[in-house]
Structures are given as structure tokens and as C-alpha cells.
Amino acid sequence: MISSFGVPGLLLILIILAMFVGIGVFILKAIKK
């Protein structure tokens, strides 16, 4: 299934995951503040 996406697909998934992690950290910091 992963091979069907190819390298660009994997990079896109990594970027999306990084965005979700960044948003999650931002929300946690906002809550702790």
C-alpha cells in the first residue's frame, strides 16, 4: 500500500504528521499558559 504512494506520497504524509504535531504542541502550550 505504501509503495503505491511512492516517495512524494511518503514526504507528503511526513509533512502532514509534522503539522499535526506542531499544532498539538502549540495547543498544549496555550493550555498550560
C-alpha positions, 0 to 999 in steps of 0.5 A: 500500500505504501509503495503505491504512494511512492516517495512524494506520497511518503514526504507528503504524509511526513509533512502532514504528521509534522503539522499535526504535531506542531499544532498539538504542541502549540495547543498544549502550550496555550493550555498550560499558559 
